[in-house]
């Protein structure tokens, strides 16, 4: 199975798709498909792509045989974004694209948080803030 999540072919280039990837892998497991790949068109330094590829690696692995999003948030994303609750909030903020008031609120919360984070976690949150800002102010860019 090959997916185009997180590419221009689906919605937005580099979009965070960890929840949708969990669904794709869960369906693939039910259907007996044991090989899944994802088209890539952005650098893994793009935090959306980075998390998507890490999710795809995690889902269906011996560490997460049923492709449970919560397992990924606990064991992988939480460590990269500050903690599990931060990973949940990150995903929630990513889903504000196209919802102006929610995006503005998310951006304010992200800006407040960034200065208290370790460098690598801050980089990922800065990417999300930039992504949301561009999606809201220059929709053709995303």
C-alpha positions as CSV (number, residue, x, y, z in Angstrom):
1,X,0.0,0.0,0.0
2,X,1.3,3.4,-0.9
3,X,-0.1,6.7,0.5
4,X,0.1,10.3,-0.5
5,X,-0.7,11.7,2.9
6,X,1.3,14.8,3.6
7,X,1.9,15.7,0.0
8,X,0.3,18.1,-2.5
9,X,-1.5,15.1,-3.9
10,X,-3.6,14.8,-0.7
11,X,-4.1,18.2,1.0
12,X,-1.0,20.2,2.0
13,X,2.6,19.5,1.5
14,X,4.3,18.4,4.7
15,X,1.1,18.3,6.6
16,X,1.1,16.4,9.9
17,X,-0.7,13.1,9.1
18,X,0.1,10.9,12.1
19,X,-3.5,10.2,13.0
20,X,-4.5,9.5,9.4
21,X,-1.5,7.2,9.0
22,X,-2.6,5.2,12.0
23,X,-5.9,4.7,10.3
24,X,-4.3,3.6,7.0
25,X,-2.0,1.1,8.8
26,X,-4.8,-0.2,10.9
27,X,-6.9,-0.9,7.8
28,X,-3.9,-2.4,6.0
29,X,-3.3,-4.7,9.0
30,X,-7.0,-5.8,8.8
31,X,-6.8,-6.4,5.1
32,X,-3.5,-8.4,5.4
33,X,-1.3,-5.8,3.7
34,X,2.1,-5.9,5.4
35,X,4.0,-3.4,3.3
36,X,3.2,0.3,3.5
37,X,5.1,3.3,2.0
38,X,4.5,7.0,1.8
39,X,5.5,9.4,-0.9
40,X,7.9,12.0,0.4
41,X,8.7,15.3,-1.1
42,X,10.0,17.4,1.8
43,X,13.0,17.2,4.1
44,X,12.8,15.3,7.3
45,X,13.7,18.5,9.0
46,X,10.2,19.5,8.1
47,X,8.6,18.5,11.4
48,X,5.4,17.3,9.8
49,X,7.3,15.0,7.5
50,X,9.7,13.9,10.3
51,X,6.8,12.9,12.6
52,X,4.9,11.2,9.7
53,X,7.9,9.0,8.8
54,X,8.5,8.2,12.4
55,X,4.8,7.3,12.8
56,X,4.9,5.1,9.7
57,X,8.0,3.3,11.2
58,X,6.3,2.9,14.5
59,X,2.8,1.7,13.3
60,X,2.7,-2.0,12.8
61,X,6.2,-2.5,14.3
62,X,6.7,-4.9,17.3
63,X,6.5,-1.8,19.5
64,X,3.1,-0.9,18.2
65,X,1.6,-3.9,16.4
66,X,-2.0,-2.4,16.1
67,X,-0.9,1.0,14.9
68,X,-2.3,2.8,18.0
69,X,-1.9,6.6,17.7
70,X,-1.8,6.8,21.5
71,X,1.2,4.5,21.7
72,X,3.0,6.7,19.1
73,X,2.1,9.8,21.0
74,X,3.4,8.3,24.3
75,X,6.6,6.6,23.1
76,X,7.8,8.8,20.1
77,X,6.1,12.1,19.6
78,X,5.9,13.0,23.3
79,X,9.6,12.6,23.6
80,X,10.2,14.9,20.6
81,X,7.7,17.6,21.5
82,X,8.1,17.9,25.3
83,X,5.8,15.2,26.7
84,X,2.7,13.2,25.8
85,X,0.2,16.0,26.5
86,X,2.3,18.3,24.3
87,X,2.2,15.8,21.4
88,X,-1.6,15.7,21.7
89,X,-1.8,19.4,21.7
90,X,0.6,19.6,18.7
91,X,-1.7,17.3,16.7
92,X,-4.8,19.3,17.8
93,X,-3.1,22.6,16.7
94,X,-2.2,21.1,13.4
95,X,-5.9,20.4,12.7
96,X,-6.8,24.1,13.1
97,X,-5.8,24.8,9.4
98,X,-8.6,26.6,7.7
99,X,-10.2,27.7,11.0
100,X,-9.1,31.2,11.5
101,X,-10.0,31.8,15.2
102,X,-8.7,28.4,16.3
103,X,-5.4,28.9,14.3
104,X,-4.9,32.3,15.9
105,X,-5.4,30.8,19.4
106,X,-3.1,28.0,18.6
107,X,-0.4,30.4,17.4
108,X,-0.6,32.4,20.6
109,X,-0.2,29.2,22.7
110,X,2.7,28.0,20.5
111,X,4.5,31.4,20.8
112,X,4.2,31.3,24.6
113,X,5.5,27.7,24.8
114,X,8.6,27.9,22.5
115,X,11.0,29.7,24.8
116,X,10.6,27.1,27.5
117,X,11.4,24.1,25.3
118,X,14.7,22.4,24.6
119,X,16.2,23.3,21.3
120,X,15.1,20.3,19.2
121,X,11.5,20.4,20.6
122,X,11.4,24.1,20.0
123,X,12.4,23.6,16.4
124,X,9.4,21.3,15.8
125,X,7.0,23.8,17.5
126,X,8.5,26.7,15.4
127,X,7.8,24.6,12.3
128,X,4.2,24.2,13.3
129,X,3.8,27.9,14.0
130,X,5.3,28.7,10.6
131,X,3.1,26.1,8.9
132,X,-0.1,27.5,10.6
133,X,0.8,31.1,9.9
134,X,1.5,30.4,6.2
135,X,-1.7,28.3,5.9
136,X,-3.7,31.2,7.3
137,X,-2.0,34.0,5.5
138,X,-0.8,32.5,2.2
139,X,-2.9,29.4,1.5
140,X,-1.3,28.9,-1.8
141,X,2.1,28.3,-0.1
142,X,1.0,25.2,2.0
